[in-house]
Amino acid sequence: MRRLATFLASAMAATLWLSAAPAAEMAVVVTRIVYPGETVTADTLDQVALRPSARTTAPFVQDVDQADGKVAKRTLLPGKLIPVSSLRDPYIVEAGEPVTVVFKQGGLTIQATAVPLQPGSLGDVLRLRNADSGKIFTGIVMADGTVRVGG
């Protein structure tokens, strides 16, 4: 009887220890080489359990949604952790492609055409050249592909 009680006590302790153990941390890796400028899609990603002994210094992608639809800044290798800094949002505005620049203040709205001097994603501050005057100014990229300036 004493052996049975000892066995049950150790079994319960093991069960409590296992249930208290933290769940494995997850990481996302690519399944094939992804080159800079290439869009990462869900079919090129795989979610894996991170080894407890793995030492990471930089933040890495932990969920497929964090990488799906992003663009690689550098080459991503299969089976390797993806640093968050290796991905960027896709560009909405491309350098050299004319865009509509919008100035709004109160009831006043002014639109003009300008040429971005650099590509930009949503919320990026860009330098642009006015198509008529050649003057360079800055603006913020909006979701609809326009660039907002001023007020």
C-alpha positions as CSV (number, residue, x, y, z in Angstrom):
1,M,0.0,0.0,0.0
2,R,2.8,2.3,0.9
3,R,4.4,1.7,-2.6
4,L,1.1,2.6,-4.3
5,A,0.8,5.8,-2.4
6,T,4.4,6.7,-3.3
7,F,3.7,5.9,-6.9
8,L,0.6,8.0,-7.0
9,A,2.3,10.9,-5.3
10,S,5.2,10.9,-7.8
11,A,2.7,10.5,-10.7
12,M,0.7,13.5,-9.5
13,A,3.9,15.6,-9.0
14,A,5.1,14.7,-12.6
15,T,1.7,15.7,-14.0
16,L,1.7,19.0,-12.2
17,W,5.3,19.6,-13.4
18,L,4.4,18.9,-17.0
19,S,1.3,21.1,-16.9
20,A,3.3,23.9,-15.3
21,A,6.0,23.7,-18.0
22,P,5.8,26.5,-20.4
23,A,4.6,25.8,-23.9
24,A,7.2,25.7,-26.6
25,E,7.8,29.1,-28.1
26,M,7.0,29.2,-31.8
27,A,8.9,30.6,-34.7
28,V,8.3,31.1,-38.4
29,V,10.8,30.0,-41.1
30,V,10.7,30.0,-44.9
31,T,10.5,26.7,-46.8
32,R,12.6,27.9,-49.7
33,I,15.1,30.7,-50.4
34,V,13.4,34.1,-50.6
35,Y,15.4,36.8,-52.3
36,P,15.5,40.6,-51.5
37,G,12.5,42.4,-53.0
38,E,10.4,39.2,-53.2
39,T,7.0,39.1,-51.5
40,V,6.7,36.5,-48.8
41,T,3.5,34.4,-49.0
42,A,1.9,32.0,-46.6
43,D,2.7,29.0,-48.8
44,T,6.5,29.8,-48.4
45,L,6.2,29.9,-44.6
46,D,6.2,27.2,-41.9
47,Q,5.7,27.5,-38.2
48,V,8.0,25.5,-36.0
49,A,8.7,25.0,-32.3
50,L,11.7,26.9,-31.1
51,R,14.3,24.7,-29.3
52,P,14.6,25.7,-25.6
53,S,18.4,26.1,-26.0
54,A,18.1,28.4,-29.0
55,R,19.7,31.8,-28.2
56,T,18.2,34.8,-30.1
57,T,19.3,38.3,-29.7
58,A,17.1,40.1,-32.3
59,P,13.3,39.9,-32.4
60,F,12.1,37.3,-34.9
61,V,8.9,36.4,-36.6
62,Q,6.7,34.2,-34.4
63,D,3.4,34.1,-36.3
64,V,2.7,33.6,-40.0
65,D,0.6,36.7,-40.1
66,Q,3.6,38.8,-39.2
67,A,5.4,37.8,-42.4
68,D,2.6,37.0,-44.9
69,G,2.5,39.8,-47.6
70,K,5.7,41.5,-46.5
71,V,8.7,42.0,-48.7
72,A,12.2,40.6,-47.9
73,K,14.9,43.1,-47.4
74,R,17.6,40.5,-47.5
75,T,17.9,36.8,-48.5
76,L,15.9,34.5,-46.2
77,L,17.2,30.9,-45.9
78,P,15.0,27.8,-45.4
79,G,14.8,26.7,-41.8
80,K,16.4,29.8,-40.4
81,L,14.7,32.3,-38.0
82,I,13.4,35.4,-39.8
83,P,14.4,38.6,-38.0
84,V,11.6,41.2,-38.0
85,S,14.1,43.7,-39.4
86,S,14.5,41.5,-42.5
87,L,11.0,42.3,-43.7
88,R,9.2,45.5,-44.8
89,D,5.7,46.5,-45.9
90,P,5.2,46.5,-49.7
91,Y,5.7,49.9,-51.3
92,I,2.5,51.8,-52.2
93,V,4.5,54.6,-54.0
94,E,7.4,53.8,-56.3
95,A,10.3,56.2,-57.0
96,G,9.9,58.0,-60.4
97,E,6.2,57.1,-60.8
98,P,4.0,60.3,-60.7
99,V,1.6,60.5,-57.7
100,T,-1.2,62.8,-56.6
101,V,-0.2,65.1,-53.8
102,V,-3.1,66.4,-51.6
103,F,-3.2,69.4,-49.3
104,K,-6.3,69.8,-47.1
105,Q,-7.0,72.4,-44.6
106,G,-10.5,73.2,-43.4
107,G,-12.7,73.2,-46.6
108,L,-9.8,73.9,-48.9
109,T,-8.3,71.0,-50.9
110,I,-5.5,71.4,-53.4
111,Q,-4.2,68.5,-55.6
112,A,-1.0,68.5,-57.7
113,T,1.2,65.9,-59.4
114,A,4.7,65.1,-58.1
115,V,7.3,62.5,-58.6
116,P,8.6,60.6,-55.6
117,L,12.4,60.6,-55.2
118,Q,12.2,57.3,-53.2
119,P,9.7,54.5,-52.8
120,G,7.5,54.4,-49.8
121,S,5.1,52.3,-47.7
122,L,2.0,53.5,-45.8
123,G,2.9,56.3,-43.4
124,D,6.5,56.8,-44.8
125,V,7.7,60.4,-45.1
126,L,9.0,60.9,-48.7
127,R,10.8,63.5,-50.7
128,L,9.0,64.5,-53.8
129,R,9.6,66.8,-56.8
130,N,6.8,69.0,-58.0
131,A,6.2,68.1,-61.7
132,D,5.6,71.7,-62.7
133,S,8.1,73.8,-60.7
134,G,10.8,71.2,-59.9
135,K,10.7,72.2,-56.2
136,I,11.5,69.4,-53.7
137,F,9.2,68.9,-50.7
138,T,8.2,66.1,-48.3
139,G,4.9,64.4,-47.8
140,I,3.3,61.3,-46.1
141,V,2.2,58.2,-48.0
142,M,-1.5,57.4,-47.6
143,A,-3.3,54.1,-48.0
144,D,-4.9,55.1,-51.3
145,G,-1.5,55.8,-52.9
146,T,-1.7,59.6,-52.6
147,V,0.7,61.7,-50.7
148,R,-0.5,64.2,-48.0
149,V,1.3,67.5,-47.4
150,G,0.8,70.3,-45.0
151,G,-2.1,70.8,-42.6
